[in-house]
Amino acid sequence: MRTALEPTPKSAADSQLERRVVDTLTALHVPALRSLHIHAQEGVVMLSGRVRSYYEKQLANTRARNVSGVVAVSDAIVVANSNSPLAGGSLRVGPTSTAASGVRAT
C-alpha cells in the first residue's frame, strides 16, 4: 500500500509525453525555453522555470498545449523582473554555455 508521501511512479506514456513537449520547445530555438522544467502526469503537463518575457511564457504554453496527448497545461513559469539581467533584452552568453539542449524533463 502506497502512502501519500510516496511519489507516484512515472508511466511510459508520461515519459513519452514529456519528451514530445521537450522536443517541441527545443525546436523553437528560443534559448529561454530550453531551460524550462517539464513534468507530465496523466496527460497534464507542468511547465516551470524562468523566461525573459511574457511572449516566451505564452509561446511555451501554447506550443505545449498543442502537443499530442496533452490534456492540460499547468503554468509555473516565472517572467524575469526588470531588476534581472534577463529582462533587459540582451543576454550575454559565455563560451561555456554551448549545450545543445538544456530543456529538462523532471
C-alpha positions as semicolon CSV with decimal commas, in nm:
position;residue;x (nm);y (nm);z (nm)
1;M;0,000;0,000;0,000
2;R;0,135;0,341;-0,100
3;T;0,139;0,630;0,149
4;A;0,050;0,984;0,047
5;L;0,416;1,091;0,065
6;E;0,547;0,831;-0,177
7;P;0,586;0,959;-0,533
8;T;0,371;0,801;-0,798
9;P;0,585;0,609;-1,045
10;K;0,601;0,777;-1,386
11;S;0,430;0,583;-1,662
12;A;0,590;0,524;-2,000
13;A;0,318;0,739;-2,155
14;D;0,406;1,031;-1,926
15;S;0,776;0,996;-2,007
16;Q;0,699;0,994;-2,379
17;L;0,473;1,299;-2,341
18;E;0,748;1,487;-2,157
19;R;0,990;1,402;-2,439
20;R;0,744;1,528;-2,705
21;V;0,697;1,858;-2,518
22;V;1,074;1,898;-2,471
23;D;1,131;1,829;-2,842
24;T;0,860;2,080;-2,938
25;L;1,002;2,358;-2,720
26;T;1,361;2,287;-2,825
27;A;1,263;2,307;-3,193
28;L;1,156;2,670;-3,142
29;H;1,521;2,777;-3,098
30;V;1,432;3,013;-2,812
31;P;1,713;2,984;-2,555
32;A;1,495;3,061;-2,251
33;L;1,256;2,776;-2,337
34;R;1,543;2,529;-2,333
35;S;1,592;2,584;-1,961
36;L;1,232;2,508;-1,862
37;H;1,147;2,206;-1,648
38;I;0,880;1,978;-1,793
39;H;0,679;1,728;-1,587
40;A;0,385;1,520;-1,710
41;Q;0,136;1,316;-1,512
42;E;-0,169;1,155;-1,668
43;G;-0,160;1,395;-1,963
44;V;-0,124;1,709;-1,751
45;V;0,200;1,890;-1,832
46;M;0,358;2,125;-1,576
47;L;0,594;2,389;-1,709
48;S;0,825;2,562;-1,464
49;G;1,131;2,781;-1,480
50;R;1,219;3,135;-1,584
51;V;1,181;3,318;-1,914
52;R;1,267;3,673;-2,024
53;S;0,925;3,786;-2,145
54;Y;0,552;3,721;-2,134
55;Y;0,578;3,637;-2,504
56;E;0,814;3,348;-2,425
57;K;0,584;3,232;-2,146
58;Q;0,281;3,236;-2,377
59;L;0,477;3,067;-2,654
60;A;0,576;2,780;-2,424
61;N;0,218;2,736;-2,302
62;T;0,063;2,748;-2,649
63;R;0,310;2,506;-2,802
64;A;0,287;2,263;-2,507
65;R;-0,095;2,262;-2,531
66;N;-0,072;2,166;-2,896
67;V;0,140;1,856;-2,834
68;S;-0,050;1,533;-2,896
69;G;-0,157;1,371;-2,569
70;V;-0,160;1,688;-2,357
71;V;-0,494;1,726;-2,179
72;A;-0,397;2,035;-1,975
73;V;-0,100;2,260;-1,901
74;S;-0,013;2,384;-1,554
75;D;0,192;2,701;-1,583
76;A;0,451;2,776;-1,315
77;I;0,676;2,979;-1,546
78;V;0,815;3,300;-1,397
79;V;0,889;3,604;-1,612
80;A;1,218;3,768;-1,510
81;N;1,159;4,103;-1,338
82;S;1,307;4,433;-1,452
83;N;1,593;4,400;-1,200
84;S;1,705;4,077;-1,361
85;P;1,979;4,078;-1,625
86;L;1,745;3,861;-1,833
87;A;1,481;4,133;-1,855
88;G;1,696;4,382;-2,044
89;G;1,663;4,206;-2,377
90;S;2,035;4,143;-2,418
91;L;2,173;3,835;-2,257
92;R;2,546;3,778;-2,257
93;V;2,633;3,417;-2,313
94;G;2,979;3,288;-2,229
95;P;3,167;3,025;-2,424
96;T;3,080;2,755;-2,171
97;S;2,705;2,769;-2,241
98;T;2,700;2,573;-2,565
99;A;2,480;2,282;-2,457
100;A;2,266;2,152;-2,741
101;S;1,954;2,135;-2,527
102;G;1,910;2,245;-2,170
103;V;1,539;2,158;-2,155
104;R;1,496;1,910;-1,875
105;A;1,219;1,662;-1,816
106;T;1,177;1,608;-1,443
